[in-house]
């Protein structure tokens, strides 16, 4: 038991320490004040039954501080059964000057992945060289495009991952999701910092259209329901390892909402876990295995206390070191994204997470899963 505990702790500890170091290696980007925009963007936003979320998104898009003729917004309707389309049309009528930037098209379904199909559909219409994807339940910052443009001019990348954060209240469910999500975001930045990019988020992702076509887009994983972001990152990183970057800037943080119920949260995480067996990046697999072993061993060690009281020491040491390392990494993203770090909430979430993680892992073994009223195959 002691040997297993030591090996798991060593692997996990080295991983999180590398992310902590990597996080600091990615410098925060601040463009010059007199920057002249030259990049043109096609913003792609798939949506389905998003009536309650579209107005905040559209309002934020209308406030973008970027030349109107330098970007377009393509909204792809994925078979909405509510009045989402009508809401967008009403918004355009009320906001003169915005209507020329926004178009609404129907998704052309060809695979098991509605979102990949939506992006492919929009690609056929996109006029500009740079693609930015976000989600219908997001809010974008006013300097979003300005900062991307400045970063592109300096770094000449093929793909840019960018930060996301949750807008939350004080409920435990939302606090838990926020802390978990922030740890993922911190790990994402850390991975880029050590030259091992393995995560990104389609709610704030930018890439060159020609590069997307050169790597054949989603070909090879189009039948996986999710993964429009990570699989594309894997492809572009493999072909252009030095031209994939993370844009660490407060001015590009996209805000989104956590899941409103435990059932919805579980469904989301099962959807995320369902694609893990298809990852090609060995580092991504190593991270997944290390995190799973750490969390599952905490649960197993707790159960084994019935037979061996000495495991209290192993369990206490294991959890304490994990708590400290996770806390340092998560705090760094809290500071960067200007959010308060509440120690009590962090400890409570850390106690709960191993059980939640094992539950999701075991549940995701099932062949199918349900997301937003649809059933998908893994």
Secondary structure as GFF3:
##gff-version 3
##sequence-region A 1 378
A	DSSP	alpha_helix	2	25	.	.	.	ID=ss1
A	DSSP	beta_strand	41	47	.	.	.	ID=ss2
A	DSSP	alpha_helix	51	62	.	.	.	ID=ss3
A	DSSP	three_ten_helix	68	70	.	.	.	ID=ss4
A	DSSP	beta_strand	71	77	.	.	.	ID=ss5
A	DSSP	alpha_helix	84	94	.	.	.	ID=ss6
A	DSSP	beta_strand	102	106	.	.	.	ID=ss7
A	DSSP	alpha_helix	114	123	.	.	.	ID=ss8
A	DSSP	beta_strand	130	133	.	.	.	ID=ss9
A	DSSP	beta_strand	138	139	.	.	.	ID=ss10
A	DSSP	alpha_helix	144	155	.	.	.	ID=ss11
A	DSSP	beta_strand	159	162	.	.	.	ID=ss12
A	DSSP	beta_strand	164	167	.	.	.	ID=ss13
A	DSSP	alpha_helix	172	193	.	.	.	ID=ss14
A	DSSP	three_ten_helix	202	204	.	.	.	ID=ss15
A	DSSP	beta_strand	205	208	.	.	.	ID=ss16
A	DSSP	alpha_helix	209	214	.	.	.	ID=ss17
A	DSSP	alpha_helix	230	239	.	.	.	ID=ss18
A	DSSP	beta_strand	244	247	.	.	.	ID=ss19
A	DSSP	three_ten_helix	250	252	.	.	.	ID=ss20
A	DSSP	beta_strand	254	257	.	.	.	ID=ss21
A	DSSP	alpha_helix	262	274	.	.	.	ID=ss22
A	DSSP	three_ten_helix	276	278	.	.	.	ID=ss23
A	DSSP	alpha_helix	282	304	.	.	.	ID=ss24
A	DSSP	alpha_helix	311	336	.	.	.	ID=ss25
A	DSSP	alpha_helix	343	363	.	.	.	ID=ss26
A	DSSP	beta_strand	368	371	.	.	.	ID=ss27
A	DSSP	beta_strand	374	377	.	.	.	ID=ss28
###
